[in-house]
Amino acid sequence: MVRAGLEALIDRKSFYRLVDLGVHEPHDGESWFGLWSGGRFFPVIRSGELG
């Protein structure tokens, strides 16, 4: 789900590129893995949930 009910898919190559750009950052008092874009952090998953 992207926004306003819009669903989207990305190809495998793009997914891995995004993961390579991901970082662990504090967010709402916890460490999250996510992406920075336009000066804003977009959390994807709590760091502790990654194996």
Protein Blocks (a to p, Z undefined) as FASTA:
>chain_A
ZZghiacdddfklmmmmmmmpccddeehiacddddeehiacdfbdfklpZZ
